[in-house]
Amino acid sequence: MQVIIGTKIGMTQIIGDDGIVTPVTILQADPSTVTQIKTVETDGYNAVQLGYGQGKNLSKSVSGHVKAAGVTPKVLKEFRVETLPELKIGDKISVESFKLGDKVEVTGISKGKGYAGTVKRWNFNESRNTHGFKGNIRRVGSIGSMYPQKVFKGKKMPGRMGHDQVTVKNLVVAFLDTENNLIGLKGAVPGPKKGIVTIKAEEGKE
């Protein structure tokens, strides 16, 4: 099963034997522990739940849930699968399940940027800044219409920007360090440093 949870460390460059410099994002992917296995018979679908990290002050419900696995994870994430792999509760999944050249998709929470206007959030143009204009060139302007006298849902407006779940596909495994549980992916990964991400082999390429 080619899936693991990791922590984003940052970006760097690696130089290949051919002298080509490749930008990579380094992730700390300590072994994830299988904490639950769901089946079609009992839950209606097949899935494997993994625990990652070392959590503190777990609630009684979570502590009881992961007791069989013998861990106190910081993060619990579930991954649906078509066919269940040969795993049992307590098994470990590490970066050794990946190899150089594998194509993966990474899911994380993008950087939050607070409340933003339409110029920053939606790349709107600024208004005219000519003689006789009022000067507020970044305001939205008219947002309504004559009919039906309302603002439609989904209208591009100022508001909270970032801190959304983002999935980046077609990233290539360019670096592996199994001793230190490090994996390097060619390209950028969503989220800030120390952000939690999931790394999963693309469907059909596992």
JORA-V934589 format. One record per residue. RES is the residue in three letters. SS is DSSP state (A for helix, B for strand, O for the rest). OMEGA is omega in degrees with one decimal (* if undefined). Layout:
# JORA-V934589
res->RES ss->SS omega->OMEGA
res->RES ss->SS omega->OMEGA
This chain:
# JORA-V934589
res->MET ss->O omega->-176.4
res->GLN ss->O omega->177.1
res->VAL ss->B omega->-178.8
res->ILE ss->B omega->176.9
res->ILE ss->B omega->-177.7
res->GLY ss->B omega->178.3
res->THR ss->B omega->-179.6
res->LYS ss->B omega->177.8
res->ILE ss->B omega->-179.1
res->GLY ss->B omega->-177.5
res->MET ss->B omega->176.6
res->THR ss->B omega->178.2
res->GLN ss->B omega->172.8
res->ILE ss->B omega->-178.8
res->ILE ss->B omega->-179.4
res->GLY ss->O omega->179.0
res->ASP ss->O omega->179.2
res->ASP ss->O omega->177.7
res->GLY ss->O omega->-179.2
res->ILE ss->O omega->179.1
res->VAL ss->B omega->-177.6
res->THR ss->B omega->175.3
res->PRO ss->B omega->-177.9
res->VAL ss->B omega->172.2
res->THR ss->B omega->-178.5
res->ILE ss->B omega->179.2
res->LEU ss->B omega->173.2
res->GLN ss->B omega->-174.4
res->ALA ss->O omega->175.8
res->ASP ss->O omega->-176.5
res->PRO ss->O omega->175.5
res->SER ss->B omega->-176.1
res->THR ss->B omega->175.9
res->VAL ss->B omega->-178.1
res->THR ss->B omega->178.5
res->GLN ss->B omega->174.8
res->ILE ss->B omega->-179.1
res->LYS ss->B omega->-178.6
res->THR ss->O omega->178.8
res->VAL ss->A omega->-176.4
res->GLU ss->A omega->-174.2
res->THR ss->A omega->-173.1
res->ASP ss->A omega->179.5
res->GLY ss->O omega->177.9
res->TYR ss->O omega->178.6
res->ASN ss->O omega->179.1
res->ALA ss->B omega->175.7
res->VAL ss->B omega->178.5
res->GLN ss->B omega->-178.1
res->LEU ss->B omega->174.6
res->GLY ss->B omega->-176.0
res->TYR ss->B omega->175.1
res->GLY ss->O omega->-179.9
res->GLN ss->O omega->-176.5
res->GLY ss->O omega->178.1
res->LYS ss->O omega->173.9
res->ASN ss->O omega->178.4
res->LEU ss->O omega->176.6
res->SER ss->O omega->-178.1
res->LYS ss->A omega->-179.0
res->SER ss->A omega->179.4
res->VAL ss->A omega->178.6
res->SER ss->A omega->177.6
res->GLY ss->A omega->-179.1
res->HIS ss->A omega->-175.0
res->VAL ss->A omega->-176.5
res->LYS ss->A omega->-178.2
res->ALA ss->A omega->-179.6
res->ALA ss->A omega->177.7
res->GLY ss->O omega->-179.2
res->VAL ss->O omega->173.6
res->THR ss->O omega->-171.0
res->PRO ss->O omega->174.3
res->LYS ss->O omega->-176.2
res->VAL ss->B omega->172.7
res->LEU ss->B omega->178.4
res->LYS ss->B omega->-176.8
res->GLU ss->B omega->-179.4
res->PHE ss->B omega->178.5
res->ARG ss->B omega->178.5
res->VAL ss->O omega->177.7
res->GLU ss->O omega->177.3
res->THR ss->O omega->-177.1
res->LEU ss->O omega->175.3
res->PRO ss->O omega->-179.6
res->GLU ss->O omega->179.7
res->LEU ss->O omega->174.9
res->LYS ss->O omega->-177.6
res->ILE ss->O omega->-178.8
res->GLY ss->O omega->177.8
res->ASP ss->O omega->-179.4
res->LYS ss->B omega->173.5
res->ILE ss->B omega->-175.4
res->SER ss->O omega->179.7
res->VAL ss->A omega->179.2
res->GLU ss->A omega->178.1
res->SER ss->A omega->176.8
res->PHE ss->O omega->175.2
res->LYS ss->O omega->-178.4
res->LEU ss->O omega->179.7
res->GLY ss->O omega->178.8
res->ASP ss->O omega->173.8
res->LYS ss->B omega->-176.0
res->VAL ss->B omega->171.0
res->GLU ss->B omega->-175.1
res->VAL ss->B omega->179.2
res->THR ss->B omega->178.5
res->GLY ss->B omega->177.8
res->ILE ss->B omega->-177.5
res->SER ss->O omega->-179.9
res->LYS ss->O omega->175.6
res->GLY ss->B omega->-176.4
res->LYS ss->B omega->174.9
res->GLY ss->B omega->-179.0
res->TYR ss->B omega->-176.0
res->ALA ss->B omega->176.8
res->GLY ss->O omega->-174.8
res->THR ss->A omega->-179.6
res->VAL ss->A omega->-179.8
res->LYS ss->A omega->-172.2
res->ARG ss->A omega->-174.2
res->TRP ss->A omega->178.5
res->ASN ss->O omega->175.8
res->PHE ss->O omega->172.2
res->ASN ss->O omega->172.8
res->GLU ss->O omega->178.2
res->SER ss->O omega->178.0
res->ARG ss->O omega->177.8
res->ASN ss->O omega->-175.7
res->THR ss->O omega->-179.5
res->HIS ss->O omega->179.3
res->GLY ss->O omega->179.0
res->PHE ss->O omega->-172.8
res->LYS ss->O omega->173.1
res->GLY ss->O omega->178.8
res->ASN ss->O omega->-169.0
res->ILE ss->O omega->-177.3
res->ARG ss->O omega->-178.5
res->ARG ss->O omega->-174.0
res->VAL ss->O omega->-174.3
res->GLY ss->O omega->-177.1
res->SER ss->O omega->-179.3
res->ILE ss->O omega->-173.4
res->GLY ss->O omega->177.2
res->SER ss->O omega->-178.8
res->MET ss->O omega->177.7
res->TYR ss->O omega->13.8
res->PRO ss->O omega->175.6
res->GLN ss->O omega->176.2
res->LYS ss->O omega->176.3
res->VAL ss->O omega->-178.0
res->PHE ss->O omega->174.8
res->LYS ss->O omega->-179.8
res->GLY ss->O omega->178.4
res->LYS ss->O omega->-179.4
res->LYS ss->O omega->-174.4
res->MET ss->O omega->171.5
res->PRO ss->O omega->178.7
res->GLY ss->B omega->-179.3
res->ARG ss->B omega->-177.5
res->MET ss->B omega->178.3
res->GLY ss->B omega->-178.1
res->HIS ss->O omega->177.0
res->ASP ss->O omega->175.4
res->GLN ss->B omega->-176.6
res->VAL ss->B omega->175.8
res->THR ss->B omega->177.9
res->VAL ss->B omega->-177.3
res->LYS ss->B omega->175.2
res->ASN ss->B omega->171.2
res->LEU ss->B omega->-174.4
res->VAL ss->B omega->175.8
res->VAL ss->B omega->-176.0
res->ALA ss->B omega->-177.0
res->PHE ss->B omega->177.6
res->LEU ss->B omega->173.6
res->ASP ss->B omega->-174.6
res->THR ss->O omega->-180.0
res->GLU ss->O omega->-177.9
res->ASN ss->O omega->178.5
res->ASN ss->O omega->179.1
res->LEU ss->B omega->175.6
res->ILE ss->B omega->-179.7
res->GLY ss->B omega->-178.6
res->LEU ss->B omega->179.5
res->LYS ss->B omega->-179.6
res->GLY ss->O omega->-175.6
res->ALA ss->O omega->-179.9
res->VAL ss->O omega->-177.8
res->PRO ss->O omega->174.1
res->GLY ss->O omega->178.1
res->PRO ss->O omega->172.9
res->LYS ss->O omega->-176.9
res->LYS ss->O omega->176.4
res->GLY ss->O omega->179.9
res->ILE ss->B omega->179.0
res->VAL ss->B omega->174.2
res->THR ss->B omega->-179.2
res->ILE ss->B omega->-173.8
res->LYS ss->B omega->175.6
res->ALA ss->B omega->-179.1
res->GLU ss->O omega->-177.2
res->GLU ss->O omega->-178.7
res->GLY ss->O omega->-179.1
res->LYS ss->O omega->-178.4
res->GLU ss->O omega->*
